[in-house]
Amino acid sequence: MKPNISHTIKCATASLTLVLALPSLAQTVVKETRETTDPGGTTETTTTTTTGTISDFGGERIVVRTESSTEPLTYRFSKTTTYVDETGAPVSIETVKSGLPVTVHYVKEGDELLARKVVVKKKTTTTPAGTTETTSTTTMGTISEFTPDNALVIRTESSPEPIRYKFSKTTTYVDEAGKPVSIKTVKSGLPVTVHYTKVDGGLVANKVIVRKTTTTERPPRTTETRTETKTTTTMGTINEFSPERVIIRTETSPDPLTYSFTKTTTYVDETGAPVSVDLVKAGLPVTVHYTTEGDSRVATKVVVRKKTTTVVPR
């Protein structure tokens, strides 16, 4: 019996079409790594990466569109999800938005994709002249330390450690409207957005946007509402200091007193000049201005006093 040549050709064509279609479905997977929690154990977590452009970001999800998938991919993120640039430097979550190219490192939990790390990549645009321009990365935070001839240190909500930037002769300082800002007005405690690039292993600030500090105005008091906030002060010595709290020992209390912080808590010396939070540590004498909210004490201002030593005469 002679083979059906027409049938054979059709089958071969269908098989070739299927083979060519498979890579396009797998192109969303760029890299795969395996992490073992215990060298002697058997627990393994497969982390996969996807490269694409953010379509939607907010709530508890990030939606990414890729060139290899007709439908966008949705990832859920958690408190442990990290956001970094291509150099590994932390990126403020406030700067992550639709339109940015990213690589998402994720694991699969049931039917969900859980993002572990989001790498924000540089966005390139082509000018009419045909040259390529690279958009620098941005970070939003609060100035922790500023020395015009040395460095700018920023604290952000997305990084446990402060981020340090260097300056160059071309670094500019502007407000949110783009108007030049005097370098003399840039100081600790101000909210800023830093545009930077990586040069020789360091982060170099190209532009520093000084944002407006926001204050909440209380409604005028009436005969029906007489809400008052009383600020109390405590003098003592720092026993413990962390980003979440400060513990003070005083001569008048047998037990140490614990105070929490807010974004508006300020750190100054006895003259009222700002003090870098990096210099606040255990052993320093301070005066804490605080308010009481329920059973908690919330520090509004921490005054770092000069440390005195007593010389015992011989």
Secondary structure per residue as TSV (DSSP state, phi and psi in degrees):
chain	resnum	aa	ss	phi	psi
A	1	M	-	360.0	128.3
A	2	K	-	-78.6	138.9
A	3	P	-	-67.1	146.9
A	4	N	-	-78.9	101.4
A	5	I	H	-64.3	-39.8
A	6	S	H	-62.1	-41.8
A	7	H	H	-65.8	-40.2
A	8	T	H	-62.5	-43.2
A	9	I	H	-63.8	-41.6
A	10	K	H	-63.2	-43.0
A	11	C	H	-63.8	-42.5
A	12	A	H	-64.7	-39.2
A	13	T	H	-65.1	-41.9
A	14	A	H	-64.4	-40.5
A	15	S	H	-65.0	-42.0
A	16	L	H	-63.7	-39.7
A	17	T	H	-62.8	-40.7
A	18	L	H	-65.9	-42.0
A	19	V	H	-63.6	-41.3
A	20	L	H	-69.0	-27.7
A	21	A	H	-78.7	-28.5
A	22	L	H	-62.0	-45.1
A	23	P	H	-58.5	-35.4
A	24	S	H	-65.2	-30.3
A	25	L	H	-76.2	-24.2
A	26	A	H	-96.9	-1.9
A	27	Q	T	-68.7	-16.4
A	28	T	T	-70.0	-21.1
A	29	V	-	-91.3	109.8
A	30	V	-	-92.8	-38.3
A	31	K	-	-151.4	147.2
A	32	E	E	-133.4	129.1
A	33	T	E	-126.9	156.1
A	34	R	E	-120.8	134.7
A	35	E	E	-119.0	127.7
A	36	T	E	-107.1	125.0
A	37	T	S	-71.7	-27.7
A	38	D	-	-143.3	123.6
A	39	P	T	-53.6	-31.9
A	40	G	T	-95.1	-1.6
A	41	G	S	-96.0	-175.8
A	42	T	-	-119.9	1.0
A	43	T	-	-75.8	123.6
A	44	E	E	-129.4	139.3
A	45	T	E	-119.9	121.4
A	46	T	E	-91.1	119.3
A	47	T	E	-104.5	123.1
A	48	T	E	-110.1	154.3
A	49	T	E	-122.8	145.8
A	50	T	E	-130.6	136.0
A	51	T	E	-111.6	132.1
A	52	G	E	-173.5	-157.4
A	53	T	E	-122.7	137.1
A	54	I	E	-65.3	126.8
A	55	S	E	-99.0	-34.6
A	56	D	E	-154.1	137.7
A	57	F	E	-142.6	123.6
A	58	G	E	160.6	167.9
A	59	G	T	64.8	-116.5
A	60	E	T	-127.3	28.1
A	61	R	E	-145.0	158.2
A	62	I	E	-132.1	128.5
A	63	V	E	-108.5	128.3
A	64	V	E	-124.0	133.1
A	65	R	E	-100.4	136.3
A	66	T	-	-122.2	162.0
A	67	E	T	-75.4	-19.3
A	68	S	T	-98.0	-2.9
A	69	S	-	-126.9	134.6
A	70	T	S	-74.2	-26.6
A	71	E	S	-107.6	142.8
A	72	P	-	-67.2	153.2
A	73	L	E	-103.5	133.9
A	74	T	E	-109.0	129.9
A	75	Y	E	-121.2	143.4
A	76	R	E	-98.3	139.2
A	77	F	E	-117.1	162.9
A	78	S	E	-130.3	-175.0
A	79	K	E	-66.6	-21.6
A	80	T	E	-93.0	-3.6
A	81	T	E	-66.2	132.0
A	82	T	E	-107.3	153.7
A	83	Y	E	-127.1	118.8
A	84	V	E	-136.0	165.8
A	85	D	E	-93.4	-171.9
A	86	E	T	-69.3	-17.2
A	87	T	T	-89.5	-6.7
A	88	G	S	94.4	-2.2
A	89	A	-	-74.2	139.9
A	90	P	B	-59.6	143.3
A	91	V	-	-117.6	134.8
A	92	S	-	-64.5	133.6
A	93	I	G	-63.5	-24.0
A	94	E	G	-66.6	-21.4
A	95	T	G	-91.2	-6.3
A	96	V	-	-81.5	121.4
A	97	K	-	-153.8	173.7
A	98	S	T	-60.3	143.7
A	99	G	T	97.3	-14.1
A	100	L	-	-83.7	138.4
A	101	P	E	-77.3	135.0
A	102	V	E	-141.1	161.6
A	103	T	E	-120.5	122.5
A	104	V	E	-104.5	121.2
A	105	H	E	-92.4	124.1
A	106	Y	E	-144.0	163.6
A	107	V	E	-126.1	158.7
A	108	K	E	-101.1	125.9
A	109	E	E	-122.8	103.0
A	110	G	T	67.0	-124.0
A	111	D	T	-97.0	4.7
A	112	E	E	-105.2	152.7
A	113	L	E	-106.1	118.1
A	114	L	E	-103.3	116.7
A	115	A	E	-75.0	126.1
A	116	R	E	-97.3	-38.6
A	117	K	E	-145.7	135.7
A	118	V	E	-116.2	115.6
A	119	V	E	-97.7	112.4
A	120	V	E	-85.2	119.4
A	121	K	-	-95.0	162.5
A	122	K	-	-70.0	137.4
A	123	K	-	-95.9	123.5
A	124	T	E	-106.8	141.2
A	125	T	E	-128.4	149.0
A	126	T	E	-104.2	124.7
A	127	T	-	-79.9	163.1
A	128	P	T	-55.8	-28.7
A	129	A	T	-76.5	-8.8
A	130	G	S	95.4	-0.3
A	131	T	-	-86.5	155.5
A	132	T	E	-103.2	131.2
A	133	E	E	-110.6	141.7
A	134	T	E	-108.7	126.5
A	135	T	-	-83.5	128.8
A	136	S	-	-72.6	160.8
A	137	T	E	-81.4	152.7
A	138	T	E	-123.3	150.4
A	139	T	E	-134.4	134.1
A	140	M	E	-107.9	135.9
A	141	G	E	-175.9	-161.7
A	142	T	E	-120.3	137.3
A	143	I	E	-65.1	124.4
A	144	S	E	-98.2	-32.5
A	145	E	E	-153.2	139.5
A	146	F	E	-143.6	118.9
A	147	T	E	-131.8	109.4
A	148	P	T	-52.2	-30.8
A	149	D	T	-93.4	-1.8
A	150	N	T	-127.7	-74.0
A	151	A	E	-156.9	165.2
A	152	L	E	-120.5	123.9
A	153	V	E	-111.9	127.5
A	154	I	E	-119.8	138.2
A	155	R	E	-105.7	134.0
A	156	T	-	-125.4	163.8
A	157	E	S	-77.7	-20.1
A	158	S	S	-93.1	-4.8
A	159	S	-	-130.4	128.8
A	160	P	S	-69.5	-23.4
A	161	E	S	-107.0	144.7
A	162	P	-	-65.8	152.6
A	163	I	E	-110.2	131.5
A	164	R	E	-106.5	133.0
A	165	Y	E	-122.4	145.7
A	166	K	B	-96.3	167.0
A	167	F	-	-111.0	165.7
A	168	S	-	-136.5	174.5
A	169	K	T	-66.3	-19.9
A	170	T	T	-98.9	2.4
A	171	T	-	-63.7	131.3
A	172	T	E	-113.7	154.1
A	173	Y	E	-125.5	118.8
A	174	V	E	-136.4	165.8
A	175	D	E	-92.9	-173.2
A	176	E	T	-68.0	-18.4
A	177	A	T	-88.9	-5.0
A	178	G	S	91.8	3.4
A	179	K	-	-80.9	142.6
A	180	P	B	-58.3	142.3
A	181	V	-	-118.0	136.6
A	182	S	-	-66.1	134.3
A	183	I	G	-63.0	-22.0
A	184	K	G	-69.3	-20.9
A	185	T	G	-91.1	-6.8
A	186	V	-	-83.2	122.3
A	187	K	-	-153.5	174.4
A	188	S	T	-61.1	143.9
A	189	G	T	96.6	-13.7
A	190	L	-	-83.0	138.1
A	191	P	E	-78.2	135.3
A	192	V	E	-141.0	162.4
A	193	T	E	-120.6	123.2
A	194	V	E	-107.2	122.1
A	195	H	E	-93.8	125.1
A	196	Y	E	-143.5	163.7
A	197	T	E	-133.8	161.6
A	198	K	E	-95.8	126.2
A	199	V	E	-132.6	120.8
A	200	D	T	52.2	43.6
A	201	G	T	83.1	-7.3
A	202	G	E	-112.3	165.5
A	203	L	E	-100.8	121.5
A	204	V	E	-111.2	122.4
A	205	A	E	-74.9	124.2
A	206	N	E	-90.6	-38.9
A	207	K	E	-147.7	136.7
A	208	V	E	-116.9	115.3
A	209	I	E	-98.3	114.7
A	210	V	E	-85.6	117.0
A	211	R	-	-93.8	161.8
A	212	K	-	-73.6	139.2
A	213	T	-	-81.2	134.6
A	214	T	-	-100.2	137.3
A	215	T	-	-125.3	145.3
A	216	T	-	-97.7	120.6
A	217	E	-	-88.2	134.1
A	218	R	-	-84.9	144.9
A	219	P	-	-64.9	151.1
A	220	P	-	-59.3	143.5
A	221	R	-	-75.9	142.0
A	222	T	-	-123.1	178.7
A	223	T	S	-66.9	-22.9
A	224	E	S	-84.0	-34.8
A	225	T	-	-117.0	120.0
A	226	R	-	-128.7	52.4
A	227	T	-	-76.2	123.5
A	228	E	-	-124.9	142.3
A	229	T	-	-109.0	118.7
A	230	K	-	-98.9	126.6
A	231	T	-	-100.5	124.8
A	232	T	E	-111.8	155.2
A	233	T	E	-121.6	147.0
A	234	T	E	-133.0	133.5
A	235	M	E	-107.3	135.1
A	236	G	E	-177.2	-160.7
A	237	T	E	-122.2	136.3
A	238	I	E	-64.7	124.7
A	239	N	E	-96.7	-33.8
A	240	E	E	-153.9	139.3
A	241	F	E	-138.1	125.9
A	242	S	-	-141.8	168.5
A	243	P	S	-59.6	-17.9
A	244	E	S	-99.4	-25.6
A	245	R	E	-158.3	163.7
A	246	V	E	-131.0	133.0
A	247	I	E	-111.2	126.0
A	248	I	E	-115.8	137.1
A	249	R	E	-104.3	132.8
A	250	T	-	-123.3	164.2
A	251	E	S	-79.9	-16.5
A	252	T	S	-96.3	-9.7
A	253	S	-	-125.1	131.2
A	254	P	S	-69.9	-24.9
A	255	D	S	-108.2	146.2
A	256	P	-	-66.2	152.8
A	257	L	E	-107.8	136.4
A	258	T	E	-108.8	133.4
A	259	Y	E	-126.8	143.4
A	260	S	E	-99.4	167.9
A	261	F	-	-113.4	165.8
A	262	T	-	-134.0	176.2
A	263	K	T	-66.3	-20.3
A	264	T	T	-96.8	-0.6
A	265	T	-	-63.4	131.1
A	266	T	E	-111.1	155.7
A	267	Y	E	-126.9	118.4
A	268	V	E	-136.4	165.9
A	269	D	E	-94.5	-171.1
A	270	E	T	-69.3	-17.4
A	271	T	T	-90.1	-6.7
A	272	G	S	94.5	-1.1
A	273	A	-	-74.3	141.0
A	274	P	B	-60.1	144.0
A	275	V	-	-119.7	133.6
A	276	S	-	-63.8	134.6
A	277	V	G	-64.5	-22.0
A	278	D	G	-66.6	-20.1
A	279	L	G	-89.7	-9.7
A	280	V	-	-82.1	122.0
A	281	K	-	-153.8	173.2
A	282	A	T	-61.3	143.0
A	283	G	T	98.8	-14.4
A	284	L	-	-83.4	137.9
A	285	P	E	-77.1	134.9
A	286	V	E	-141.2	162.4
A	287	T	E	-120.7	122.0
A	288	V	E	-104.3	120.2
A	289	H	E	-91.8	125.7
A	290	Y	E	-145.4	162.5
A	291	T	E	-120.5	160.3
A	292	T	E	-106.5	125.2
A	293	E	E	-122.2	100.0
A	294	G	T	68.5	-120.8
A	295	D	T	-99.3	5.9
A	296	S	E	-105.5	149.1
A	297	R	E	-105.7	124.7
A	298	V	E	-111.5	117.4
A	299	A	E	-72.6	126.0
A	300	T	E	-98.6	-31.1
A	301	K	E	-151.0	136.3
A	302	V	E	-117.3	115.1
A	303	V	E	-97.7	114.5
A	304	V	E	-86.0	117.4
A	305	R	-	-94.6	161.6
A	306	K	-	-68.3	138.3
A	307	K	-	-86.8	121.1
A	308	T	-	-104.7	147.4
A	309	T	-	-122.6	142.6
A	310	T	-	-100.8	125.3
A	311	V	-	-94.3	121.2
A	312	V	-	-86.0	120.7
A	313	P	-	-66.2	143.9
A	314	R	-	-78.4	360.0
